[in-house]
Amino acid sequence: MLRACLLLLCLAIAIPAMADLYSGEVAVADQSEAERTAANAEALKQVLVKVSGDQAAAERPQVAGALKDPTPLVQAFYYRQEVDRSGATPQLKLYYVANFEPRAITRLLSSSGLAQWARERPTLMVWIAMAESSAALSESELQPLLRRASERGIVLKRGLDEDAAASGNLDTRDVDVLKQIASRAGVPGVLAGRLFPSSDNVIGRFAFNDGERTESFEVSGASPIDALRAAADETANRLASRYAFDAADSTPEPVRAVIRNIGDAGDYARAQSYLASLSIVRELRQSAAAGNTLTLDMSVSGGSERLKSIVGLGDVMSAAGESIDGEVVLDLR
């Protein structure tokens, strides 16, 4: 049983690879066709959850047909082995990984009424300190949290060892302190909490700040491992509730954006390249440039509100509101 611990999850900004969202990984007994067929269904369930942000995505009756035979949706698959050291004795495990065709998944989401969560998501940097010491959990001890987060489409990275000592002095009430520590790594938000084991179960109490607001939540599990998985689920649920959007809201709309703080040609290139990289931006062209501002005309899935909610996830620019003419105002960092 894992020791009672203090969790600190700092949100770093990164854009995970598309393949990570559209691939599912399942433990299998062997490489037989029967095992692969069953694993395809489980892998598709993972992808539906990751891409939609809906924990119950696979329960929609509209996806039942695809789950019966997901093989036509699979682009490629492979196997990998890993030593599981979570138990008393290390065990060699075999995993099946299936990569699904993104456009086919998008069509399945749309036809089933599921939301779509863009690939721009916060990366979670993780420090876990024990209640009785400042020592950080090892990579293997973090596996329940890391693996569940991966299944939900969240990228986790273990915190640096030199920062572990500081985490022993933190508590869920110290959200402002946690944000200061996170800012040293260039990250905007934190999730902090403590696990409380009892004879019946383990309670986890957390305070969450995504850079704009602070919330609290509580999870429980039969063991610390279950509580860690539940914490990953709740974090993913809260992120998805903000950043996932209905398929009906994904229609491309014209958006004019004014980017401020353009100092030179490098800034111009950086701003344009970043906006073009966003998954919701379909088209982009320059409209005007004057002084330290750049005006761009874009076609954006979900329109200006979606752009304002997504653009700040990268460490490149932030949304500053709208002008009196309805233009989206963005500040280059």
GUMIDO-33756 format. One record per residue (C-alpha): residue in one letter; x negated, y, z negated. Coordinates in pm, whole numbers, padded with zeros to 5 digits, always signed. Example, Ala and Ser with C-alpha at 12.3 -4.5 7.8 and 13.67 -1.06 7.14 Angstrom:
<vextor aa="A" xx="-01230" yy="-00450" zz="-00780"/>
<vextor aa="S" xx="-01367" yy="-00106" zz="-00714"/>
END
This chain:
<vextor aa="M" xx="+00000" yy="+00000" zz="+00000"/>
<vextor aa="L" xx="-00136" yy="+00340" zz="+00098"/>
<vextor aa="R" xx="-00218" yy="+00568" zz="-00190"/>
<vextor aa="A" xx="+00003" yy="+00869" zz="-00267"/>
<vextor aa="C" xx="-00124" yy="+01152" zz="-00056"/>
<vextor aa="L" xx="-00090" yy="+01512" zz="+00051"/>
<vextor aa="L" xx="-00033" yy="+01560" zz="+00420"/>
<vextor aa="L" xx="-00138" yy="+01860" zz="+00619"/>
<vextor aa="L" xx="-00054" yy="+01862" zz="+00988"/>
<vextor aa="C" xx="-00184" yy="+02167" zz="+01174"/>
<vextor aa="L" xx="-00035" yy="+02243" zz="+01510"/>
<vextor aa="A" xx="-00295" yy="+02294" zz="+01779"/>
<vextor aa="I" xx="-00191" yy="+02393" zz="+02124"/>
<vextor aa="A" xx="-00260" yy="+02152" zz="+02410"/>
<vextor aa="I" xx="-00072" yy="+02021" zz="+02709"/>
<vextor aa="P" xx="-00070" yy="+01640" zz="+02708"/>
<vextor aa="A" xx="-00121" yy="+01459" zz="+03035"/>
<vextor aa="M" xx="+00196" yy="+01374" zz="+03224"/>
<vextor aa="A" xx="+00100" yy="+01004" zz="+03223"/>
<vextor aa="D" xx="+00112" yy="+01004" zz="+02842"/>
<vextor aa="L" xx="+00479" yy="+01104" zz="+02847"/>
<vextor aa="Y" xx="+00577" yy="+00860" zz="+03119"/>
<vextor aa="S" xx="+00399" yy="+00554" zz="+02979"/>
<vextor aa="G" xx="+00513" yy="+00312" zz="+02710"/>
<vextor aa="E" xx="+00298" yy="+00072" zz="+02509"/>
<vextor aa="V" xx="+00424" yy="-00250" zz="+02351"/>
<vextor aa="A" xx="+00247" yy="-00522" zz="+02151"/>
<vextor aa="V" xx="+00280" yy="-00859" zz="+02330"/>
<vextor aa="A" xx="+00191" yy="-01216" zz="+02246"/>
<vextor aa="D" xx="+00037" yy="-01294" zz="+02586"/>
<vextor aa="Q" xx="+00028" yy="-01188" zz="+02952"/>
<vextor aa="S" xx="+00313" yy="-01411" zz="+03069"/>
<vextor aa="E" xx="+00588" yy="-01281" zz="+03297"/>
<vextor aa="A" xx="+00850" yy="-01336" zz="+03026"/>
<vextor aa="E" xx="+00658" yy="-01121" zz="+02779"/>
<vextor aa="R" xx="+00602" yy="-00854" zz="+03044"/>
<vextor aa="T" xx="+00972" yy="-00843" zz="+03137"/>
<vextor aa="A" xx="+01075" yy="-00790" zz="+02776"/>
<vextor aa="A" xx="+00797" yy="-00536" zz="+02722"/>
<vextor aa="N" xx="+00913" yy="-00331" zz="+03023"/>
<vextor aa="A" xx="+01245" yy="-00265" zz="+02853"/>
<vextor aa="E" xx="+01079" yy="-00160" zz="+02528"/>
<vextor aa="A" xx="+00833" yy="+00060" zz="+02715"/>
<vextor aa="L" xx="+01118" yy="+00231" zz="+02903"/>
<vextor aa="K" xx="+01293" yy="+00300" zz="+02573"/>
<vextor aa="Q" xx="+00979" yy="+00477" zz="+02450"/>
<vextor aa="V" xx="+00958" yy="+00688" zz="+02765"/>
<vextor aa="L" xx="+01322" yy="+00792" zz="+02745"/>
<vextor aa="V" xx="+01269" yy="+00906" zz="+02386"/>
<vextor aa="K" xx="+00945" yy="+01091" zz="+02465"/>
<vextor aa="V" xx="+01072" yy="+01272" zz="+02772"/>
<vextor aa="S" xx="+01414" yy="+01363" zz="+02630"/>
<vextor aa="G" xx="+01315" yy="+01423" zz="+02267"/>
<vextor aa="D" xx="+01628" yy="+01228" zz="+02166"/>
<vextor aa="Q" xx="+01550" yy="+00950" zz="+01919"/>
<vextor aa="A" xx="+01867" yy="+00765" zz="+02027"/>
<vextor aa="A" xx="+01811" yy="+00809" zz="+02402"/>
<vextor aa="A" xx="+01795" yy="+00435" zz="+02471"/>
<vextor aa="E" xx="+02137" yy="+00385" zz="+02311"/>
<vextor aa="R" xx="+02319" yy="+00580" zz="+02583"/>
<vextor aa="P" xx="+02548" yy="+00345" zz="+02778"/>
<vextor aa="Q" xx="+02440" yy="+00515" zz="+03103"/>
<vextor aa="V" xx="+02084" yy="+00376" zz="+03069"/>
<vextor aa="A" xx="+02192" yy="+00018" zz="+02995"/>
<vextor aa="G" xx="+02155" yy="-00089" zz="+03357"/>
<vextor aa="A" xx="+01802" yy="+00046" zz="+03384"/>
<vextor aa="L" xx="+01702" yy="-00126" zz="+03061"/>
<vextor aa="K" xx="+01823" yy="-00462" zz="+03191"/>
<vextor aa="D" xx="+01570" yy="-00447" zz="+03476"/>
<vextor aa="P" xx="+01322" yy="-00157" zz="+03448"/>
<vextor aa="T" xx="+01075" yy="-00318" zz="+03692"/>
<vextor aa="P" xx="+01171" yy="-00093" zz="+03990"/>
<vextor aa="L" xx="+01084" yy="+00213" zz="+03781"/>
<vextor aa="V" xx="+00733" yy="+00091" zz="+03691"/>
<vextor aa="Q" xx="+00450" yy="+00250" zz="+03891"/>
<vextor aa="A" xx="+00168" yy="+00047" zz="+03734"/>
<vextor aa="F" xx="+00087" yy="-00159" zz="+03427"/>
<vextor aa="Y" xx="-00215" yy="-00292" zz="+03243"/>
<vextor aa="Y" xx="-00316" yy="-00466" zz="+02920"/>
<vextor aa="R" xx="-00551" yy="-00357" zz="+02646"/>
<vextor aa="Q" xx="-00680" yy="-00507" zz="+02321"/>
<vextor aa="E" xx="-00729" yy="-00340" zz="+01986"/>
<vextor aa="V" xx="-00847" yy="-00452" zz="+01644"/>
<vextor aa="D" xx="-00576" yy="-00381" zz="+01385"/>
<vextor aa="R" xx="-00742" yy="-00306" zz="+01049"/>
<vextor aa="S" xx="-00431" yy="-00192" zz="+00865"/>
<vextor aa="G" xx="-00395" yy="-00522" zz="+00679"/>
<vextor aa="A" xx="-00623" yy="-00716" zz="+00448"/>
<vextor aa="T" xx="-00769" yy="-00907" zz="+00745"/>
<vextor aa="P" xx="-00852" yy="-00743" zz="+01081"/>
<vextor aa="Q" xx="-00648" yy="-00885" zz="+01369"/>
<vextor aa="L" xx="-00701" yy="-00861" zz="+01745"/>
<vextor aa="K" xx="-00379" yy="-00739" zz="+01911"/>
<vextor aa="L" xx="-00280" yy="-00732" zz="+02276"/>
<vextor aa="Y" xx="-00083" yy="-00438" zz="+02416"/>
<vextor aa="Y" xx="+00106" yy="-00400" zz="+02742"/>
<vextor aa="V" xx="+00115" yy="-00049" zz="+02893"/>
<vextor aa="A" xx="+00365" yy="+00046" zz="+03164"/>
<vextor aa="N" xx="+00352" yy="+00372" zz="+03360"/>
<vextor aa="F" xx="+00691" yy="+00483" zz="+03494"/>
<vextor aa="E" xx="+00767" yy="+00697" zz="+03800"/>
<vextor aa="P" xx="+00841" yy="+01052" zz="+03669"/>
<vextor aa="R" xx="+01102" yy="+01145" zz="+03930"/>
<vextor aa="A" xx="+01294" yy="+00823" zz="+03866"/>
<vextor aa="I" xx="+01294" yy="+00898" zz="+03492"/>
<vextor aa="T" xx="+01415" yy="+01253" zz="+03557"/>
<vextor aa="R" xx="+01705" yy="+01120" zz="+03764"/>
<vextor aa="L" xx="+01790" yy="+00871" zz="+03489"/>
<vextor aa="L" xx="+01790" yy="+01147" zz="+03227"/>
<vextor aa="S" xx="+02012" yy="+01370" zz="+03438"/>
<vextor aa="S" xx="+02264" yy="+01097" zz="+03516"/>
<vextor aa="S" xx="+02290" yy="+00999" zz="+03148"/>
<vextor aa="G" xx="+02329" yy="+01355" zz="+03015"/>
<vextor aa="L" xx="+02003" yy="+01346" zz="+02821"/>
<vextor aa="A" xx="+01795" yy="+01657" zz="+02758"/>
<vextor aa="Q" xx="+01455" yy="+01711" zz="+02917"/>
<vextor aa="W" xx="+01153" yy="+01806" zz="+02707"/>
<vextor aa="A" xx="+00882" yy="+01975" zz="+02909"/>
<vextor aa="R" xx="+00526" yy="+01848" zz="+02886"/>
<vextor aa="E" xx="+00412" yy="+02168" zz="+02707"/>
<vextor aa="R" xx="+00409" yy="+02055" zz="+02344"/>
<vextor aa="P" xx="+00203" yy="+02133" zz="+02034"/>
<vextor aa="T" xx="-00081" yy="+01895" zz="+01953"/>
<vextor aa="L" xx="-00084" yy="+01794" zz="+01586"/>
<vextor aa="M" xx="-00417" yy="+01808" zz="+01404"/>
<vextor aa="V" xx="-00397" yy="+01587" zz="+01097"/>
<vextor aa="W" xx="-00563" yy="+01601" zz="+00756"/>
<vextor aa="I" xx="-00449" yy="+01359" zz="+00486"/>
<vextor aa="A" xx="-00594" yy="+01393" zz="+00137"/>
<vextor aa="M" xx="-00526" yy="+01156" zz="-00150"/>
<vextor aa="A" xx="-00350" yy="+01285" zz="-00460"/>
<vextor aa="E" xx="-00638" yy="+01167" zz="-00680"/>
<vextor aa="S" xx="-00920" yy="+01291" zz="-00455"/>
<vextor aa="S" xx="-01006" yy="+01520" zz="-00166"/>
<vextor aa="A" xx="-01123" yy="+01234" zz="+00057"/>
<vextor aa="A" xx="-00946" yy="+01220" zz="+00392"/>
<vextor aa="L" xx="-00779" yy="+00907" zz="+00522"/>
<vextor aa="S" xx="-00977" yy="+00723" zz="+00783"/>
<vextor aa="E" xx="-00867" yy="+00687" zz="+01143"/>
<vextor aa="S" xx="-00737" yy="+00336" zz="+01077"/>
<vextor aa="E" xx="-00539" yy="+00445" zz="+00770"/>
<vextor aa="L" xx="-00374" yy="+00713" zz="+00984"/>
<vextor aa="Q" xx="-00255" yy="+00463" zz="+01245"/>
<vextor aa="P" xx="+00113" yy="+00445" zz="+01130"/>
<vextor aa="L" xx="+00146" yy="+00820" zz="+01175"/>
<vextor aa="L" xx="-00065" yy="+00840" zz="+01492"/>
<vextor aa="R" xx="+00107" yy="+00554" zz="+01669"/>
<vextor aa="R" xx="+00460" yy="+00671" zz="+01586"/>
<vextor aa="A" xx="+00378" yy="+01024" zz="+01697"/>
<vextor aa="S" xx="+00245" yy="+00888" zz="+02026"/>
<vextor aa="E" xx="+00568" yy="+00694" zz="+02074"/>
<vextor aa="R" xx="+00759" yy="+01021" zz="+02029"/>
<vextor aa="G" xx="+00544" yy="+01217" zz="+02274"/>
<vextor aa="I" xx="+00342" yy="+01415" zz="+02019"/>
<vextor aa="V" xx="-00037" yy="+01428" zz="+02048"/>
<vextor aa="L" xx="-00214" yy="+01389" zz="+01713"/>
<vextor aa="K" xx="-00578" yy="+01453" zz="+01631"/>
<vextor aa="R" xx="-00747" yy="+01370" zz="+01301"/>
<vextor aa="G" xx="-00879" yy="+01677" zz="+01117"/>
<vextor aa="L" xx="-01252" yy="+01740" zz="+01085"/>
<vextor aa="D" xx="-01415" yy="+01580" zz="+00782"/>
<vextor aa="E" xx="-01570" yy="+01908" zz="+00667"/>
<vextor aa="D" xx="-01220" yy="+02054" zz="+00628"/>
<vextor aa="A" xx="-01090" yy="+01762" zz="+00422"/>
<vextor aa="A" xx="-01209" yy="+01899" zz="+00087"/>
<vextor aa="A" xx="-00998" yy="+02212" zz="+00127"/>
<vextor aa="S" xx="-00683" yy="+02009" zz="+00185"/>
<vextor aa="G" xx="-00702" yy="+01866" zz="-00167"/>
<vextor aa="N" xx="-00608" yy="+02206" zz="-00307"/>
<vextor aa="L" xx="-00298" yy="+02252" zz="-00092"/>
<vextor aa="D" xx="+00068" yy="+02206" zz="-00166"/>
<vextor aa="T" xx="+00393" yy="+02237" zz="+00028"/>
<vextor aa="R" xx="+00455" yy="+02573" zz="-00143"/>
<vextor aa="D" xx="+00133" yy="+02716" zz="+00004"/>
<vextor aa="V" xx="+00251" yy="+02746" zz="+00363"/>
<vextor aa="D" xx="+00078" yy="+03084" zz="+00406"/>
<vextor aa="V" xx="-00249" yy="+02935" zz="+00281"/>
<vextor aa="L" xx="-00211" yy="+02644" zz="+00517"/>
<vextor aa="K" xx="-00154" yy="+02876" zz="+00812"/>
<vextor aa="Q" xx="-00477" yy="+03060" zz="+00732"/>
<vextor aa="I" xx="-00670" yy="+02733" zz="+00735"/>
<vextor aa="A" xx="-00498" yy="+02632" zz="+01059"/>
<vextor aa="S" xx="-00584" yy="+02963" zz="+01222"/>
<vextor aa="R" xx="-00955" yy="+02888" zz="+01184"/>
<vextor aa="A" xx="-00897" yy="+02609" zz="+01436"/>
<vextor aa="G" xx="-00692" yy="+02845" zz="+01654"/>
<vextor aa="V" xx="-00356" yy="+02684" zz="+01571"/>
<vextor aa="P" xx="-00031" yy="+02868" zz="+01487"/>
<vextor aa="G" xx="+00165" yy="+02641" zz="+01252"/>
<vextor aa="V" xx="+00153" yy="+02375" zz="+00982"/>
<vextor aa="L" xx="+00346" yy="+02086" zz="+00834"/>
<vextor aa="A" xx="+00258" yy="+02012" zz="+00472"/>
<vextor aa="G" xx="+00404" yy="+01757" zz="+00235"/>
<vextor aa="R" xx="+00354" yy="+01503" zz="-00041"/>
<vextor aa="L" xx="+00450" yy="+01136" zz="-00067"/>
<vextor aa="F" xx="+00601" yy="+01016" zz="-00395"/>
<vextor aa="P" xx="+00599" yy="+00635" zz="-00435"/>
<vextor aa="S" xx="+00841" yy="+00477" zz="-00681"/>
<vextor aa="S" xx="+00947" yy="+00123" zz="-00763"/>
<vextor aa="D" xx="+01222" yy="+00141" zz="-00498"/>
<vextor aa="N" xx="+01085" yy="+00348" zz="-00210"/>
<vextor aa="V" xx="+00861" yy="+00637" zz="-00108"/>
<vextor aa="I" xx="+00991" yy="+00993" zz="-00080"/>
<vextor aa="G" xx="+00816" yy="+01247" zz="+00141"/>
<vextor aa="R" xx="+00883" yy="+01620" zz="+00092"/>
<vextor aa="F" xx="+00758" yy="+01858" zz="+00360"/>
<vextor aa="A" xx="+00743" yy="+02226" zz="+00451"/>
<vextor aa="F" xx="+00723" yy="+02301" zz="+00821"/>
<vextor aa="N" xx="+00620" yy="+02619" zz="+01003"/>
<vextor aa="D" xx="+00593" yy="+02617" zz="+01383"/>
<vextor aa="G" xx="+00446" yy="+02967" zz="+01401"/>
<vextor aa="E" xx="+00778" yy="+03151" zz="+01380"/>
<vextor aa="R" xx="+00988" yy="+03004" zz="+01101"/>
<vextor aa="T" xx="+00951" yy="+02792" zz="+00787"/>
<vextor aa="E" xx="+01176" yy="+02495" zz="+00713"/>
<vextor aa="S" xx="+01175" yy="+02214" zz="+00458"/>
<vextor aa="F" xx="+01279" yy="+01853" zz="+00500"/>
<vextor aa="E" xx="+01266" yy="+01524" zz="+00314"/>
<vextor aa="V" xx="+01214" yy="+01169" zz="+00438"/>
<vextor aa="S" xx="+01210" yy="+00831" zz="+00270"/>
<vextor aa="G" xx="+01083" yy="+00483" zz="+00347"/>
<vextor aa="A" xx="+01043" yy="+00141" zz="+00193"/>
<vextor aa="S" xx="+00666" yy="+00197" zz="+00194"/>
<vextor aa="P" xx="+00419" yy="+00480" zz="+00258"/>
<vextor aa="I" xx="+00380" yy="+00346" zz="+00612"/>
<vextor aa="D" xx="+00754" yy="+00380" zz="+00671"/>
<vextor aa="A" xx="+00753" yy="+00729" zz="+00518"/>
<vextor aa="L" xx="+00468" yy="+00837" zz="+00746"/>
<vextor aa="R" xx="+00657" yy="+00710" zz="+01050"/>
<vextor aa="A" xx="+00970" yy="+00891" zz="+00933"/>
<vextor aa="A" xx="+00772" yy="+01215" zz="+00895"/>
<vextor aa="A" xx="+00647" yy="+01183" zz="+01254"/>
<vextor aa="D" xx="+01005" yy="+01124" zz="+01371"/>
<vextor aa="E" xx="+01144" yy="+01425" zz="+01187"/>
<vextor aa="T" xx="+00865" yy="+01650" zz="+01314"/>
<vextor aa="A" xx="+00933" yy="+01537" zz="+01671"/>
<vextor aa="N" xx="+01308" yy="+01588" zz="+01622"/>
<vextor aa="R" xx="+01256" yy="+01946" zz="+01506"/>
<vextor aa="L" xx="+01020" yy="+02030" zz="+01789"/>
<vextor aa="A" xx="+01256" yy="+01876" zz="+02045"/>
<vextor aa="S" xx="+01555" yy="+02068" zz="+01906"/>
<vextor aa="R" xx="+01374" yy="+02387" zz="+01997"/>
<vextor aa="Y" xx="+01195" yy="+02301" zz="+02321"/>
<vextor aa="A" xx="+01406" yy="+02033" zz="+02493"/>
<vextor aa="F" xx="+01686" yy="+02156" zz="+02718"/>
<vextor aa="D" xx="+01991" yy="+02007" zz="+02887"/>
<vextor aa="A" xx="+01952" yy="+01896" zz="+03245"/>
<vextor aa="A" xx="+02226" yy="+02146" zz="+03336"/>
<vextor aa="D" xx="+01998" yy="+02424" zz="+03211"/>
<vextor aa="S" xx="+01704" yy="+02316" zz="+03427"/>
<vextor aa="T" xx="+01824" yy="+02478" zz="+03750"/>
<vextor aa="P" xx="+01549" yy="+02706" zz="+03887"/>
<vextor aa="E" xx="+01629" yy="+03076" zz="+03846"/>
<vextor aa="P" xx="+01445" yy="+03387" zz="+03968"/>
<vextor aa="V" xx="+01240" yy="+03554" zz="+03695"/>
<vextor aa="R" xx="+01028" yy="+03869" zz="+03718"/>
<vextor aa="A" xx="+00751" yy="+03885" zz="+03460"/>
<vextor aa="V" xx="+00526" yy="+04175" zz="+03364"/>
<vextor aa="I" xx="+00192" yy="+04061" zz="+03218"/>
<vextor aa="R" xx="+00011" yy="+04317" zz="+03006"/>
<vextor aa="N" xx="-00353" yy="+04339" zz="+02889"/>
<vextor aa="I" xx="-00499" yy="+04266" zz="+03235"/>
<vextor aa="G" xx="-00854" yy="+04399" zz="+03210"/>
<vextor aa="D" xx="-01030" yy="+04259" zz="+03516"/>
<vextor aa="A" xx="-01010" yy="+04006" zz="+03798"/>
<vextor aa="G" xx="-01084" yy="+03723" zz="+03553"/>
<vextor aa="D" xx="-00778" yy="+03815" zz="+03346"/>
<vextor aa="Y" xx="-00567" yy="+03827" zz="+03661"/>
<vextor aa="A" xx="-00680" yy="+03479" zz="+03763"/>
<vextor aa="R" xx="-00637" yy="+03338" zz="+03413"/>
<vextor aa="A" xx="-00281" yy="+03470" zz="+03379"/>
<vextor aa="Q" xx="-00170" yy="+03350" zz="+03719"/>
<vextor aa="S" xx="-00336" yy="+03010" zz="+03683"/>
<vextor aa="Y" xx="-00178" yy="+02950" zz="+03342"/>
<vextor aa="L" xx="+00173" yy="+03040" zz="+03453"/>
<vextor aa="A" xx="+00138" yy="+02826" zz="+03766"/>
<vextor aa="S" xx="+00036" yy="+02530" zz="+03545"/>
<vextor aa="L" xx="+00359" yy="+02536" zz="+03342"/>
<vextor aa="S" xx="+00593" yy="+02249" zz="+03429"/>
<vextor aa="I" xx="+00897" yy="+02480" zz="+03440"/>
<vextor aa="V" xx="+00744" yy="+02720" zz="+03696"/>
<vextor aa="R" xx="+00839" yy="+02614" zz="+04050"/>
<vextor aa="E" xx="+00719" yy="+02913" zz="+04254"/>
<vextor aa="L" xx="+00500" yy="+03215" zz="+04178"/>
<vextor aa="R" xx="+00394" yy="+03517" zz="+04379"/>
<vextor aa="Q" xx="+00250" yy="+03859" zz="+04300"/>
<vextor aa="S" xx="+00488" yy="+04151" zz="+04320"/>
<vextor aa="A" xx="+00274" yy="+04442" zz="+04197"/>
<vextor aa="A" xx="-00041" yy="+04531" zz="+04004"/>
<vextor aa="A" xx="-00105" yy="+04867" zz="+03838"/>
<vextor aa="G" xx="-00339" yy="+04970" zz="+03558"/>
<vextor aa="N" xx="-00359" yy="+04687" zz="+03305"/>
<vextor aa="T" xx="-00036" yy="+04516" zz="+03413"/>
<vextor aa="L" xx="+00048" yy="+04248" zz="+03667"/>
<vextor aa="T" xx="+00402" yy="+04181" zz="+03794"/>
<vextor aa="L" xx="+00492" yy="+03835" zz="+03920"/>
<vextor aa="D" xx="+00809" yy="+03695" zz="+04075"/>
<vextor aa="M" xx="+00873" yy="+03334" zz="+03977"/>
<vextor aa="S" xx="+01124" yy="+03057" zz="+04010"/>
<vextor aa="V" xx="+01163" yy="+02904" zz="+03663"/>
<vextor aa="S" xx="+01364" yy="+02598" zz="+03557"/>
<vextor aa="G" xx="+01596" yy="+02724" zz="+03286"/>
<vextor aa="G" xx="+01528" yy="+03089" zz="+03362"/>
<vextor aa="S" xx="+01376" yy="+03361" zz="+03146"/>
<vextor aa="E" xx="+01482" yy="+03217" zz="+02809"/>
<vextor aa="R" xx="+01310" yy="+02889" zz="+02885"/>
<vextor aa="L" xx="+00996" yy="+03071" zz="+02998"/>
<vextor aa="K" xx="+00982" yy="+03277" zz="+02678"/>
<vextor aa="S" xx="+01015" yy="+02965" zz="+02461"/>
<vextor aa="I" xx="+00745" yy="+02770" zz="+02649"/>
<vextor aa="V" xx="+00483" yy="+03028" zz="+02745"/>
<vextor aa="G" xx="+00350" yy="+03082" zz="+02390"/>
<vextor aa="L" xx="+00265" yy="+02712" zz="+02340"/>
<vextor aa="G" xx="-00067" yy="+02765" zz="+02513"/>
<vextor aa="D" xx="-00337" yy="+02988" zz="+02368"/>
<vextor aa="V" xx="-00324" yy="+03216" zz="+02674"/>
<vextor aa="M" xx="-00028" yy="+03452" zz="+02645"/>
<vextor aa="S" xx="+00276" yy="+03528" zz="+02433"/>
<vextor aa="A" xx="+00627" yy="+03656" zz="+02503"/>
<vextor aa="A" xx="+00687" yy="+04016" zz="+02394"/>
<vextor aa="G" xx="+01054" yy="+04039" zz="+02493"/>
<vextor aa="E" xx="+01223" yy="+04196" zz="+02794"/>
<vextor aa="S" xx="+01208" yy="+04538" zz="+02956"/>
<vextor aa="I" xx="+01516" yy="+04756" zz="+03006"/>
<vextor aa="D" xx="+01524" yy="+04625" zz="+03363"/>
<vextor aa="G" xx="+01546" yy="+04264" zz="+03245"/>
<vextor aa="E" xx="+01185" yy="+04174" zz="+03323"/>
<vextor aa="V" xx="+01013" yy="+03927" zz="+03089"/>
<vextor aa="V" xx="+00720" yy="+04099" zz="+02918"/>
<vextor aa="L" xx="+00419" yy="+03876" zz="+02848"/>
<vextor aa="D" xx="+00099" yy="+03972" zz="+02666"/>
<vextor aa="L" xx="-00226" yy="+03812" zz="+02778"/>
<vextor aa="R" xx="-00432" yy="+03704" zz="+02478"/>
END
